[in-house]
Amino acid sequence: MYGNKKIDEIQLTNAIDLIWSTFLQFEAPDYSEEGIQSFKDFIDNKEILKTLEFWGAYDNKELKGVIATNDNRKHICCFFVKSQYHRQGIGRKLWEYLRENSQSKVITVNSSPYAVPVYHKLGFVDLDLEQVSDGMRYTPMKYER
């Protein structure tokens, strides 16, 4: 039983745990201490989290991936799949789900260095060179229908 569904407040803790553990494994090695702390502060900020929409990829109640957006599904803030489930199409299914459920002509993301090739595969293009803000390295990207 596989499916994508909106993550509610009860399941949010699981989603944040998945995001943090996956971040530490794949993103943190590219970031300074300041960048790691900035990301931690972001996902620990309850006020910010309330402004985001979280969607999860579930398989028999197990959360395997998370995508979170703000600005009425125009901007991806978090997009993580558990490491043992990489390269199984879970991220692509989450992305397609978002795309089908967003009215926006353009969807943007500030991609971590690790995820740039993944976003390219999903049809995103770079808007600028890599940048650093609060210690976090990212490449601004967009997907246009």
Phi and psi restraints in degrees (value plus and minus 20) as a CYANA .aco file:
   2 TYR   PHI    -129.6   -89.6
   2 TYR   PSI     120.0   160.0
   3 GLY   PHI    -191.4  -151.4
   3 GLY   PSI     142.3   182.3
   4 ASN   PHI    -124.3   -84.3
   4 ASN   PSI     117.0   157.0
   5 LYS   PHI    -172.5  -132.5
   5 LYS   PSI     140.6   180.6
   6 LYS   PHI     -85.6   -45.6
   6 LYS   PSI     118.9   158.9
   7 ILE   PHI    -113.2   -73.2
   7 ILE   PSI     106.0   146.0
   8 ASP   PHI    -113.3   -73.3
   8 ASP   PSI     159.7   199.7
   9 GLU   PHI     -81.1   -41.1
   9 GLU   PSI     -53.1   -13.1
  10 ILE   PHI     -85.5   -45.5
  10 ILE   PSI     -60.5   -20.5
  11 GLN   PHI    -106.4   -66.4
  11 GLN   PSI     -27.2    12.8
  12 LEU   PHI     -80.8   -40.8
  12 LEU   PSI     -57.1   -17.1
  13 THR   PHI     -78.5   -38.5
  13 THR   PSI     -64.4   -24.4
  14 ASN   PHI     -80.4   -40.4
  14 ASN   PSI     -62.2   -22.2
  15 ALA   PHI     -83.5   -43.5
  15 ALA   PSI     -64.8   -24.8
  16 ILE   PHI     -85.5   -45.5
  16 ILE   PSI     -59.1   -19.1
  17 ASP   PHI     -80.7   -40.7
  17 ASP   PSI     -64.3   -24.3
  18 LEU   PHI     -82.3   -42.3
  18 LEU   PSI     -66.2   -26.2
  19 ILE   PHI     -79.4   -39.4
  19 ILE   PSI     -68.3   -28.3
  20 TRP   PHI     -85.5   -45.5
  20 TRP   PSI     -66.9   -26.9
  21 SER   PHI     -86.0   -46.0
  21 SER   PSI     -58.5   -18.5
  22 THR   PHI     -90.0   -50.0
  22 THR   PSI     -59.0   -19.0
  23 PHE   PHI     -78.2   -38.2
  23 PHE   PSI     -68.3   -28.3
  24 LEU   PHI     -80.3   -40.3
  24 LEU   PSI     -56.8   -16.8
  25 GLN   PHI     -93.7   -53.7
  25 GLN   PSI     -62.2   -22.2
  26 PHE   PHI    -131.8   -91.8
  26 PHE   PSI     -51.5   -11.5
  27 GLU   PHI    -118.1   -78.1
  27 GLU   PSI     -64.2   -24.2
  28 ALA   PHI     -72.2   -32.2
  28 ALA   PSI     -58.1   -18.1
  29 PRO   PHI     -78.3   -38.3
  29 PRO   PSI     -43.7    -3.7
  30 ASP   PHI    -109.6   -69.6
  30 ASP   PSI     -24.8    15.2
  31 TYR   PHI    -131.5   -91.5
  31 TYR   PSI     133.7   173.7
  32 SER   PHI     -96.1   -56.1
  32 SER   PSI     151.1   191.1
  33 GLU   PHI     -76.6   -36.6
  33 GLU   PSI     -61.1   -21.1
  34 GLU   PHI     -80.9   -40.9
  34 GLU   PSI     -62.7   -22.7
  35 GLY   PHI     -84.1   -44.1
  35 GLY   PSI     -61.8   -21.8
  36 ILE   PHI     -83.0   -43.0
  36 ILE   PSI     -64.0   -24.0
  37 GLN   PHI     -85.5   -45.5
  37 GLN   PSI     -58.9   -18.9
  38 SER   PHI     -81.1   -41.1
  38 SER   PSI     -62.9   -22.9
  39 PHE   PHI     -86.5   -46.5
  39 PHE   PSI     -62.4   -22.4
  40 LYS   PHI     -80.0   -40.0
  40 LYS   PSI     -64.7   -24.7
  41 ASP   PHI     -80.6   -40.6
  41 ASP   PSI     -59.4   -19.4
  42 PHE   PHI     -81.8   -41.8
  42 PHE   PSI     -70.7   -30.7
  43 ILE   PHI     -97.1   -57.1
  43 ILE   PSI     -32.3     7.7
  44 ASP   PHI    -112.6   -72.6
  44 ASP   PSI     -26.6    13.4
  45 ASN   PHI    -104.6   -64.6
  45 ASN   PSI      81.1   121.1
  46 LYS   PHI     -80.6   -40.6
  46 LYS   PSI     -55.3   -15.3
  47 GLU   PHI     -84.6   -44.6
  47 GLU   PSI     -64.7   -24.7
  48 ILE   PHI     -85.5   -45.5
  48 ILE   PSI     -65.2   -25.2
  49 LEU   PHI     -77.7   -37.7
  49 LEU   PSI     -54.6   -14.6
  50 LYS   PHI     -83.6   -43.6
  50 LYS   PSI     -44.3    -4.3
  51 THR   PHI    -107.3   -67.3
  51 THR   PSI     -25.2    14.8
  52 LEU   PHI    -121.2   -81.2
  52 LEU   PSI     135.8   175.8
  53 GLU   PHI    -128.8   -88.8
  53 GLU   PSI     106.2   146.2
  54 PHE   PHI    -129.4   -89.4
  54 PHE   PSI     115.3   155.3
  55 TRP   PHI    -144.2  -104.2
  55 TRP   PSI     121.5   161.5
  56 GLY   PHI    -141.8  -101.8
  56 GLY   PSI     129.1   169.1
  57 ALA   PHI    -118.4   -78.4
  57 ALA   PSI      96.4   136.4
  58 TYR   PHI    -132.9   -92.9
  58 TYR   PSI     125.1   165.1
  59 ASP   PHI    -155.3  -115.3
  59 ASP   PSI      90.4   130.4
  60 ASN   PHI      28.8    68.8
  60 ASN   PSI      33.1    73.1
  61 LYS   PHI      50.9    90.9
  61 LYS   PSI     -27.0    13.0
  62 GLU   PHI    -105.8   -65.8
  62 GLU   PSI     107.2   147.2
  63 LEU   PHI     -99.8   -59.8
  63 LEU   PSI      98.9   138.9
  64 LYS   PHI    -127.2   -87.2
  64 LYS   PSI     -42.6    -2.6
  65 GLY   PHI    -177.6  -137.6
  65 GLY   PSI     137.7   177.7
  66 VAL   PHI    -159.0  -119.0
  66 VAL   PSI     118.5   158.5
  67 ILE   PHI    -149.9  -109.9
  67 ILE   PSI     114.4   154.4
  68 ALA   PHI    -148.1  -108.1
  68 ALA   PSI     118.2   158.2
  69 THR   PHI    -150.0  -110.0
  69 THR   PSI     140.1   180.1
  70 ASN   PHI    -152.0  -112.0
  70 ASN   PSI    -193.5  -153.5
  71 ASP   PHI      33.3    73.3
  71 ASP   PSI      27.8    67.8
  72 ASN   PHI      37.8    77.8
  72 ASN   PSI      26.4    66.4
  73 ARG   PHI      45.2    85.2
  73 ARG   PSI       9.6    49.6
  74 LYS   PHI    -120.3   -80.3
  74 LYS   PSI     -38.7     1.3
  75 HIS   PHI    -155.4  -115.4
  75 HIS   PSI     109.3   149.3
  76 ILE   PHI    -107.0   -67.0
  76 ILE   PSI     102.4   142.4
  77 CYS   PHI    -117.0   -77.0
  77 CYS   PSI     -56.8   -16.8
  78 CYS   PHI    -162.4  -122.4
  78 CYS   PSI     119.2   159.2
  79 PHE   PHI    -172.6  -132.6
  79 PHE   PSI      82.1   122.1
  80 PHE   PHI    -156.9  -116.9
  80 PHE   PSI     120.5   160.5
  81 VAL   PHI    -144.7  -104.7
  81 VAL   PSI     115.1   155.1
  82 LYS   PHI     -73.1   -33.1
  82 LYS   PSI     121.5   161.5
  83 SER   PHI     -75.6   -35.6
  83 SER   PSI     -60.5   -20.5
  84 GLN   PHI     -90.2   -50.2
  84 GLN   PSI     -28.4    11.6
  85 TYR   PHI    -131.7   -91.7
  85 TYR   PSI      -9.8    30.2
  86 HIS   PHI     -82.8   -42.8
  86 HIS   PSI     133.2   173.2
  87 ARG   PHI      41.4    81.4
  87 ARG   PSI      11.6    51.6
  88 GLN   PHI    -139.9   -99.9
  88 GLN   PSI     -10.4    29.6
  89 GLY   PHI      65.6   105.6
  89 GLY   PSI     -17.0    23.0
  90 ILE   PHI     -87.6   -47.6
  90 ILE   PSI     -66.0   -26.0
  91 GLY   PHI     -81.5   -41.5
  91 GLY   PSI     -63.1   -23.1
  92 ARG   PHI     -81.8   -41.8
  92 ARG   PSI     -61.9   -21.9
  93 LYS   PHI     -83.1   -43.1
  93 LYS   PSI     -61.2   -21.2
  94 LEU   PHI     -83.1   -43.1
  94 LEU   PSI     -63.7   -23.7
  95 TRP   PHI     -81.8   -41.8
  95 TRP   PSI     -65.6   -25.6
  96 GLU   PHI     -83.7   -43.7
  96 GLU   PSI     -57.2   -17.2
  97 TYR   PHI     -82.2   -42.2
  97 TYR   PSI     -65.7   -25.7
  98 LEU   PHI     -81.8   -41.8
  98 LEU   PSI     -67.4   -27.4
  99 ARG   PHI     -78.2   -38.2
  99 ARG   PSI     -62.5   -22.5
 100 GLU   PHI     -90.0   -50.0
 100 GLU   PSI     -43.8    -3.8
 101 ASN   PHI    -127.7   -87.7
 101 ASN   PSI      -4.2    35.8
 102 SER   PHI    -137.8   -97.8
 102 SER   PSI     117.2   157.2
 103 GLN   PHI    -105.1   -65.1
 103 GLN   PSI     -29.2    10.8
 104 SER   PHI     -91.0   -51.0
 104 SER   PSI     117.9   157.9
 105 LYS   PHI     -94.2   -54.2
 105 LYS   PSI     -52.7   -12.7
 106 VAL   PHI    -142.9  -102.9
 106 VAL   PSI     112.6   152.6
 107 ILE   PHI    -139.0   -99.0
 107 ILE   PSI     110.6   150.6
 108 THR   PHI    -132.4   -92.4
 108 THR   PSI     143.1   183.1
 109 VAL   PHI    -176.3  -136.3
 109 VAL   PSI     129.4   169.4
 110 ASN   PHI    -125.9   -85.9
 110 ASN   PSI      78.4   118.4
 111 SER   PHI    -101.8   -61.8
 111 SER   PSI     118.6   158.6
 112 SER   PHI     -88.0   -48.0
 112 SER   PSI     139.3   179.3
 113 PRO   PHI     -74.1   -34.1
 113 PRO   PSI     -60.0   -20.0
 114 TYR   PHI     -81.5   -41.5
 114 TYR   PSI     -57.4   -17.4
 115 ALA   PHI    -111.0   -71.0
 115 ALA   PSI     -27.9    12.1
 116 VAL   PHI     -71.5   -31.5
 116 VAL   PSI     -69.6   -29.6
 117 PRO   PHI     -82.0   -42.0
 117 PRO   PSI     -52.3   -12.3
 118 VAL   PHI     -85.0   -45.0
 118 VAL   PSI     -67.3   -27.3
 119 TYR   PHI     -84.3   -44.3
 119 TYR   PSI     -57.6   -17.6
 120 HIS   PHI     -78.0   -38.0
 120 HIS   PSI     -63.9   -23.9
 121 LYS   PHI     -81.7   -41.7
 121 LYS   PSI     -50.8   -10.8
 122 LEU   PHI    -104.7   -64.7
 122 LEU   PSI     -20.7    19.3
 123 GLY   PHI      82.1   122.1
 123 GLY   PSI     -10.9    29.1
 124 PHE   PHI    -101.6   -61.6
 124 PHE   PSI     132.2   172.2
 125 VAL   PHI    -143.3  -103.3
 125 VAL   PSI     130.1   170.1
 126 ASP   PHI     -89.9   -49.9
 126 ASP   PSI     119.4   159.4
 127 LEU   PHI    -118.0   -78.0
 127 LEU   PSI     -41.8    -1.8
 128 ASP   PHI    -182.5  -142.5
 128 ASP   PSI     156.6   196.6
 129 LEU   PHI     -93.9   -53.9
 129 LEU   PSI     147.6   187.6
 130 GLU   PHI     -78.7   -38.7
 130 GLU   PSI     122.0   162.0
 131 GLN   PHI    -147.4  -107.4
 131 GLN   PSI     147.5   187.5
 132 VAL   PHI    -151.3  -111.3
 132 VAL   PSI     110.7   150.7
 133 SER   PHI    -159.8  -119.8
 133 SER   PSI     105.7   145.7
 134 ASP   PHI      31.8    71.8
 134 ASP   PSI      15.9    55.9
 135 GLY   PHI      62.2   102.2
 135 GLY   PSI     -23.0    17.0
 136 MET   PHI    -116.7   -76.7
 136 MET   PSI     103.2   143.2
 137 ARG   PHI    -107.2   -67.2
 137 ARG   PSI     115.8   155.8
 138 TYR   PHI    -176.6  -136.6
 138 TYR   PSI     135.5   175.5
 139 THR   PHI    -134.7   -94.7
 139 THR   PSI      99.3   139.3
 140 PRO   PHI     -89.6   -49.6
 140 PRO   PSI     111.6   151.6
 141 MET   PHI    -157.0  -117.0
 141 MET   PSI     141.7   181.7
 142 LYS   PHI    -163.6  -123.6
 142 LYS   PSI     133.6   173.6
 143 TYR   PHI    -137.4   -97.4
 143 TYR   PSI     108.1   148.1
 144 GLU   PHI    -139.8   -99.8
 144 GLU   PSI     111.8   151.8
